[in-house]
Amino acid sequence: MNVEELVKKLILDLVSEYTPPGYEYKLTPIIRGWADELGYDEFYTDEVGNVFLRYGSRGKTILLASHLDTVPGKIDARLVQDTVYGRGVIDAKGPLTAFIIGAALHRSIMSDCKVYVGGLVREEDDGLGAKYLVEKEFRSDHIIIGEPTNLGIAIAYRGSILIRILANTIGGHSSAPYMGTSALDKLIEFINIIRSRFNGESFDKVSCAFTILRAGDWPSSLPKEGEAYANIRYPPKHSPENILEEIKDIAQKVGVRLEFLSVEKPVEVSVNTKVVRALVRGALRQNLKPKIVKKTGTSDMNTLVAVSKSIAAFGPGDSRLAHTDCERIKISDIVTASNVVSNALMELSRL
């Protein structure tokens, strides 16, 4: 079976299983079968459900880490000519396919390094899979993160602050809103202030998105309780402490309460990092013009930089389609990514 046929079969196998956070285990037997078929030396799962394929036992240790989970919202997998559609086909089962096939291609020509392909859990939730590796002191000289970069090489991701906003008031009748107080009004006031303050539209700016808003239980009553969720993204040059203090001050003035659910630090590495240089050379060997990119989101790279500073993200797929109902990816792009990964492994094994 040639590389294109392998890619086509593997991506369809992965995308055919709907795996929002908590359901990643459905991919375990599938990936185990592929590990055997492609000749990996070992397949195993760890205590939190991460899966690993390994070959080689000496030389540099290299981790290719993508994730198994997707955002909720099932989209049936289908193949139309050179394009695969389905939930998670971009984020991040396309990159995971490129890692599994790319590493197998490298193994077929040389194995003078120790290579792990990791499928991590709950990247779309709380990042448990990557955090577990840091906690257990997983060791790797170099790391490539599997994310949709449109075949670019990502050297940076913004940080993330997840907040729950709560409002409680006495309520009132909708016929006389001036005589009562509305939890919804307080939430909207807070939302408007925060959106006007954090309205960046590029990597170097702070942005905010409100993703959930709940309030009210009757059309003619002012809501007594309400909640909203906000996700702040910020670049490396900004201090999360300063952002948090400003948000707290705004909340106090408006009269809402905050729960800070998570704070993820941003990450940025030099273009001279060994992994970045290896990916650049790997792209050149495929006659691609290397693109260095900075991503406005976050990924497991934010966490796994604690394992190795020689880290970057790479993968096929247009990230603008991630988390949408329009997820699709070209088989040819996954094939190209697989070859770039194989080339990059060859470069890293020589360093």
Secondary structure by P-SEA (a helix, b strand, c coil): ccaaaaaaaaaaaaacccccccccccaaaaaaaaaaaaccccccccccbbbbbbcccccbbbbbbbbcccccbbbbbbbcccccccccccccaaaaaaaaaaaaaaaaccccbbbbbbbcccccccaaaaaaaaaacccccbbbbbcccccbbbcbbbbbbbbbbbbbcbbbbcccccccccaaaaaaaaaaaaaaacccccccbbbbbbcbbbbbccccccccccbbbbbbbbcccccaaaaaaaaaaaaaaabbbbbbcbbbbbbbbbcccaaaaaaaaaaaaacccbbbbbbccccccccccccccccbbbbbcccccccccbbbbbaaaaaaaaaaaaaaaaaaaac
